[in-house]
Amino acid sequence: MGLTDDGVDHLDQRLRAGDLDALGALFAMFRQRLWRIVDFRLDRRLRGRLDPDDLLQETYLAASGQLVHYAAKPDLSPFLWLRMVAGQVLIRAHRRNLACQLRNVDRELPQSAGNFPQTTSVSLVEQLAGSTTSPSHAAVRAEMVEQLQRTIARMDPIDQEVLALRHFEELTNGEVAEVLGIQQKAASLRYARALRRLKEALAQVPGLRGGGSDA
């Protein structure tokens, strides 16, 4: 049974006072959402070596040592703070395990994006291809992936991020706006634009249900 907003606010007040029990309660409450985010952001080259559950354990330990820093951020919600800490843990994990490829791993959005590894374009293509109705032939799926890659590559990095945050991290529009430091209306418009571009790209794939002509 979830806590009411008042219950979350009470835990937040205790957390800002340094209460580790409050941290445990809030972490348990947000664990499923955090797991989904970590799994989405984890570089595909590391999926056989790193486990999202282990990274979440590292996130909890890191957060327990940063309560003073959280107390200094009165406008940040506990969930977005834990998400930010998880992003820092992911960055470190990527650096440890992909040391020879730091230039690829270190491409990040501005600080407001939450310090997550900028693997969004690759992750988006993988997730979108996997969540779309399976085509009948491998060649059709390959064309779909190619269309998605081209479309996403042409998107502004912030539009990519809005799509990732709303569609796969399942953040609210308000949370997206806070993470990226933009207005809620702008976040909503960017999300709608990104979805429209993806729909147009998929419509060009011959043989995909609802896509282009097979002729």
C-alpha positions as CSV (number, residue, x, y, z in Angstrom):
1,M,0.0,0.0,0.0
2,G,1.5,3.3,-1.1
3,L,1.9,6.3,1.1
4,T,-0.2,9.4,0.8
5,D,1.5,12.7,-0.3
6,D,1.5,13.7,3.4
7,G,3.3,10.5,4.3
8,V,5.9,11.1,1.6
9,D,6.3,14.7,2.8
10,H,6.8,13.4,6.4
11,L,9.5,11.0,5.2
12,D,11.1,13.7,3.2
13,Q,11.3,15.9,6.3
14,R,12.9,13.1,8.2
15,L,15.3,12.4,5.4
16,R,16.4,16.0,5.3
17,A,17.1,15.7,9.0
18,G,19.5,12.8,8.3
19,D,17.1,9.9,9.2
20,L,18.4,6.7,7.5
21,D,15.2,4.9,8.3
22,A,13.3,7.5,6.1
23,L,15.8,6.9,3.4
24,G,15.1,3.1,3.5
25,A,11.4,3.7,3.3
26,L,11.6,6.1,0.4
27,F,14.1,3.9,-1.4
28,A,11.8,0.9,-1.1
29,M,8.9,3.0,-2.4
30,F,10.8,4.2,-5.5
31,R,12.8,1.0,-6.1
32,Q,10.8,-0.3,-9.0
33,R,10.9,3.0,-10.8
34,L,14.7,3.4,-10.1
35,W,15.3,-0.2,-11.3
36,R,13.5,0.5,-14.6
37,I,15.6,3.7,-15.1
38,V,18.9,2.0,-14.4
39,D,18.1,-0.9,-16.6
40,F,17.2,1.5,-19.4
41,R,20.3,3.6,-19.1
42,L,22.8,0.8,-18.6
43,D,25.1,0.6,-21.6
44,R,24.3,-2.5,-23.7
45,R,27.9,-3.6,-23.7
46,L,27.8,-4.0,-19.9
47,R,24.6,-6.0,-19.5
48,G,26.4,-9.3,-19.0
49,R,28.7,-7.8,-16.4
50,L,26.6,-5.4,-14.4
51,D,23.3,-6.1,-12.7
52,P,20.7,-3.3,-12.1
53,D,20.0,-4.7,-8.6
54,D,23.7,-4.3,-7.7
55,L,23.8,-0.8,-9.1
56,L,20.7,0.0,-7.0
57,Q,22.4,-1.3,-3.9
58,E,25.4,1.0,-4.7
59,T,22.9,3.8,-5.2
60,Y,21.4,3.3,-1.7
61,L,24.9,3.3,-0.1
62,A,25.9,6.4,-2.0
63,A,22.6,8.2,-1.1
64,S,23.1,7.3,2.6
65,G,26.4,9.2,2.5
66,Q,25.0,12.3,0.8
67,L,22.1,13.2,3.0
68,V,23.7,16.6,3.8
69,H,23.8,17.4,0.1
70,Y,20.2,16.5,-0.3
71,A,19.2,18.7,2.7
72,A,20.8,21.6,0.8
73,K,18.4,21.2,-2.1
74,P,15.1,22.2,-0.7
75,D,13.3,22.3,-4.1
76,L,14.3,18.8,-5.2
77,S,11.9,15.9,-4.6
78,P,13.2,12.7,-2.9
79,F,12.6,10.6,-6.1
80,L,14.4,13.0,-8.4
81,W,17.3,13.2,-5.9
82,L,17.6,9.4,-5.8
83,R,17.4,9.3,-9.5
84,M,20.2,11.7,-9.7
85,V,22.3,9.6,-7.3
86,A,21.6,6.6,-9.5
87,G,22.8,8.5,-12.5
88,Q,26.1,9.3,-10.7
89,V,26.5,5.6,-9.8
90,L,25.9,4.6,-13.5
91,I,28.5,7.2,-14.7
92,R,31.1,5.7,-12.4
93,A,30.2,2.2,-13.4
94,H,30.6,3.0,-17.0
95,R,33.9,4.7,-16.4
96,R,35.2,1.7,-14.5
97,N,34.1,-0.8,-17.1
98,L,34.5,1.1,-20.3
99,A,37.7,3.1,-19.5
100,C,39.1,2.8,-23.1
101,Q,35.8,4.2,-24.5
102,L,35.2,7.2,-22.2
103,R,34.7,9.6,-25.1
104,N,31.6,7.6,-26.1
105,V,30.4,7.0,-22.5
106,D,30.9,10.6,-21.3
107,R,28.6,12.4,-23.7
108,E,26.2,14.0,-21.3
109,L,23.5,16.6,-21.4
110,P,23.9,19.7,-19.2
111,Q,24.0,19.2,-15.5
112,S,20.3,19.7,-15.2
113,A,19.6,16.4,-17.0
114,G,20.7,14.5,-13.9
115,N,24.2,13.3,-14.7
116,F,23.1,10.2,-16.6
117,P,25.3,8.6,-19.3
118,Q,24.1,9.9,-22.6
119,T,23.4,6.4,-24.1
120,T,19.8,7.6,-24.8
121,S,19.8,7.2,-28.6
122,V,21.0,3.6,-28.5
123,S,18.7,2.7,-25.7
124,L,15.7,4.4,-27.4
125,V,16.3,2.4,-30.6
126,E,16.6,-0.9,-28.7
127,Q,13.5,-0.2,-26.6
128,L,11.4,1.1,-29.4
129,A,12.3,-1.8,-31.7
130,G,11.6,-4.3,-28.9
131,S,8.2,-2.7,-27.9
132,T,6.9,-2.4,-31.5
133,T,4.8,-5.2,-32.9
134,S,7.2,-7.8,-34.2
135,P,7.5,-7.7,-38.1
136,S,7.1,-10.9,-40.1
137,H,10.5,-10.9,-41.6
138,A,14.0,-10.0,-40.2
139,A,14.6,-7.6,-43.1
140,V,11.5,-5.6,-42.1
141,R,12.8,-5.3,-38.6
142,A,16.2,-4.2,-39.8
143,E,14.6,-1.5,-41.9
144,M,12.6,-0.4,-38.9
145,V,15.7,-0.1,-36.7
146,E,17.5,1.8,-39.5
147,Q,14.6,4.3,-39.7
148,L,14.5,4.7,-36.0
149,Q,18.2,5.3,-35.9
150,R,18.0,8.0,-38.6
151,T,15.1,9.7,-37.0
152,I,16.5,9.8,-33.5
153,A,19.9,10.9,-34.7
154,R,18.2,13.9,-36.2
155,M,16.4,14.8,-33.0
156,D,17.7,17.5,-30.7
157,P,19.4,15.8,-27.7
158,I,16.8,17.4,-25.4
159,D,14.0,15.9,-27.5
160,Q,15.7,12.5,-27.2
161,E,15.9,12.9,-23.5
162,V,12.3,14.0,-23.2
163,L,11.2,10.9,-25.1
164,A,13.3,8.7,-22.8
165,L,12.1,10.4,-19.6
166,R,8.4,10.3,-20.5
167,H,8.1,7.1,-22.5
168,F,10.6,4.7,-20.8
169,E,11.4,6.2,-17.4
170,E,7.7,7.1,-17.1
171,L,8.4,10.4,-15.4
172,T,5.5,12.9,-15.2
173,N,5.6,16.0,-17.3
174,G,6.4,18.1,-14.3
175,E,9.3,15.8,-13.3
176,V,10.7,16.0,-16.9
177,A,10.6,19.7,-16.8
178,E,12.4,19.8,-13.5
179,V,15.1,17.3,-14.6
180,L,15.8,19.2,-17.8
181,G,15.3,22.7,-16.4
182,I,12.6,23.7,-18.9
183,Q,9.0,24.8,-18.7
184,Q,6.3,22.1,-18.4
185,K,4.6,23.3,-21.6
186,A,7.9,23.1,-23.5
187,A,8.4,19.5,-22.2
188,S,4.9,18.5,-23.3
189,L,5.4,20.0,-26.8
190,R,8.8,18.4,-27.2
191,Y,7.4,15.0,-26.2
192,A,4.5,15.3,-28.7
193,R,6.9,16.4,-31.4
194,A,9.2,13.4,-30.8
195,L,6.3,10.9,-30.9
196,R,5.1,12.4,-34.1
197,R,8.5,12.0,-35.7
198,L,8.8,8.4,-34.6
199,K,5.3,7.6,-36.0
200,E,6.2,9.2,-39.3
201,A,9.4,7.3,-39.5
202,L,7.7,3.9,-38.8
203,A,5.1,4.7,-41.4
204,Q,7.8,4.6,-44.0
205,V,8.8,1.0,-43.2
206,P,7.4,-1.4,-45.9
207,G,5.8,-4.5,-44.4
208,L,5.4,-3.1,-40.9
209,R,1.8,-3.2,-39.7
210,G,0.5,0.3,-40.3
211,G,3.7,1.2,-42.1
212,G,4.5,1.8,-45.8
213,S,3.2,-0.2,-48.8
214,D,4.6,-3.6,-49.5
215,A,4.7,-2.8,-53.2
